[in-house]
Amino acid sequence: MFDLYKVLTISEWDESVKSGLIETSLDNKDGFIHFSSSTQLALTLDLYFKSDDKVILLQIEEEKLDSPLVYEEADGNRIGKFPHLYDKLSVQSISKKWELHRNAFELPIEVLKYIEDRK
């Protein structure tokens, strides 16, 4: 299983489908694509998507990226290293997609099982 995820709002997803590229205003501002691992997802959803009733969770196939990921320390209220991509992200890199609805944003069972397997 792949352990690289990108969360998008519905409008960001709609734009990505039209353009073929996955990008957000935060990614454009920071100069790189933000990702989370499965162990980082719950806090990412809580910190950045509290006001959304539903979001799109993308599982990304790292082997389909044109550039290597860079793991960097988080700024501010996060700890640990986060995967960043200093390149474009194509919708062709998606291995799975889920629509998450506000219920404390329940993660897909495949993701939860992967988290348990890593402990």
C-alpha positions in Angstrom: 0.0 0.0 0.0 1.1 3.5 -0.7 1.5 5.9 2.3 1.3 9.3 0.6 -1.9 11.3 0.7 -3.2 14.7 -0.4 -6.4 16.3 0.9 -8.4 18.7 -1.3 -11.5 20.7 -0.9 -14.3 19.9 -3.4 -13.6 23.0 -5.4 -9.8 22.2 -5.5 -10.7 18.7 -6.8 -13.0 20.1 -9.4 -10.2 22.4 -10.7 -7.7 19.6 -10.7 -10.0 17.4 -12.8 -10.3 20.2 -15.3 -6.6 21.1 -15.5 -5.1 17.7 -15.0 -2.9 19.1 -12.2 -3.4 18.9 -8.5 -2.6 22.2 -6.9 -3.9 24.4 -4.1 -3.5 28.0 -3.1 -1.4 26.9 -0.1 0.8 24.8 -2.3 1.3 27.7 -4.8 2.0 30.1 -1.9 4.6 27.8 -0.3 6.2 26.7 -3.6 5.7 23.0 -3.1 3.0 20.3 -2.9 2.0 19.4 0.7 1.4 15.7 1.5 0.6 13.7 4.6 1.4 10.1 5.6 -1.4 8.0 7.1 -0.2 8.8 10.6 -0.4 12.5 9.9 -3.8 12.5 8.2 -6.1 12.9 11.2 -4.4 16.1 12.4 -4.1 17.5 8.9 -7.9 17.1 8.5 -8.5 18.6 11.9 -6.2 21.6 11.5 -6.9 22.6 7.9 -10.3 21.3 6.9 -12.5 22.0 9.9 -14.9 24.2 8.0 -15.5 21.7 5.1 -18.4 19.3 5.2 -16.7 17.0 2.8 -13.2 16.7 1.2 -11.4 14.6 -1.3 -8.7 12.3 0.0 -6.2 11.2 -2.7 -3.7 8.4 -2.3 -0.7 9.1 -4.4 1.6 6.6 -6.1 5.1 7.9 -5.4 6.6 5.9 -8.2 4.5 8.0 -10.7 6.0 11.3 -9.5 8.4 13.1 -11.8 10.6 14.3 -9.0 11.6 12.8 -5.6 9.9 13.8 -2.4 11.7 15.9 0.1 10.9 15.2 3.8 11.1 18.4 5.8 10.3 19.4 9.4 6.9 21.0 9.9 6.5 24.6 10.9 4.3 25.8 13.6 2.0 23.4 15.4 3.1 20.1 13.8 6.0 17.8 14.6 7.9 15.4 12.5 8.9 15.4 8.8 6.3 15.8 6.1 6.6 14.8 2.4 6.8 17.7 0.0 7.0 17.7 -3.8 8.9 20.6 -5.5 7.3 19.9 -8.9 3.9 19.6 -10.5 1.5 16.9 -9.4 -0.6 15.2 -12.1 -3.9 13.6 -11.6 -2.2 10.5 -13.2 -0.3 10.1 -9.9 -3.5 9.1 -8.0 -3.9 5.5 -7.1 -7.1 5.9 -5.1 -9.7 8.6 -4.3 -12.2 8.9 -1.5 -14.9 11.5 -0.7 -14.8 12.0 3.1 -17.9 13.5 4.8 -17.9 15.3 8.1 -18.2 12.7 10.8 -14.9 13.7 12.3 -13.7 12.8 8.8 -13.6 9.1 9.0 -10.6 7.7 7.3 -11.0 4.8 4.8 -10.6 1.4 6.3 -7.6 0.6 4.1 -5.8 3.6 5.6 -6.6 2.7 9.1 -5.4 -0.9 8.6 -2.2 0.4 7.1 -1.6 2.6 10.2 -2.2 -0.4 12.5 0.2 -2.6 10.5 3.0 -0.1 10.9 2.9 -0.2 14.7 
